[in-house]
Amino acid sequence: MVDVIETFKLNEKNYVDEIHKKTQIVLGNTLSIGMDHFEWWSKKVNGKFKGTAAFTIAQDGQVYNHYDPKYYSKFIKLYNWDERSIPIVLENEGWLIKDFKKNKLRNWCGDEYSKNEETAIYIKWRGKFRWAPYSEEQINSLAELCGDLCEKFDIPLICATHNTKIDDISEKQGIYSRSNYSVNYLDVSPAFNFEEFKKQIKR
């Protein structure tokens, strides 16, 4: 069982306290470093922002629980799929942009990339080319957390092996990413190691 920290709890205005049968776990990115995304969630829409996630997994593998996963948020924002899913975000800056004038990489909001440029993953996908990596510790913790949640909520311990759109995803059960729902989503990115994650959850 993965160790979960309860220090970053969301206000009840940041999720929907209704209980529905869970059939999926949905993965995404924080698009930030540290817990900056938690601060954004807490302040957006006058403190009533609901596009949140039940869990965050930091780069060092630490897991943070933001609300009870029996409830739901507006993470996917498509139809009624949010009610049946448990969202998990991974600390990750997402796509990166080259600042050729200063010869530096920047993240989506213009801040300097937090790691060395050599760590970036170069894969052309959905109009972007450079991506921040996920850590081995994150993948390990994610596999453990998904195992715990799948057992608790009776979700099949199976996962998508890619991050492209799945047309009939509403009928699927298991572990998917936001990018499986819509071409408008860029998480999880091509930097995510699906093969390694699949190995981890099958142990």
Helices and strands as residue ranges (DSSP letters): E 4-5, G 12-14, E 24-29, H 36-47, E 55-57, E 63-65, G 81-84, E 85-90, E 95-99, E 104-106, G 117-119, E 121-125, E 128-131, H 136-153, G 169-171, E 174-177, G 178-180, H 194-201
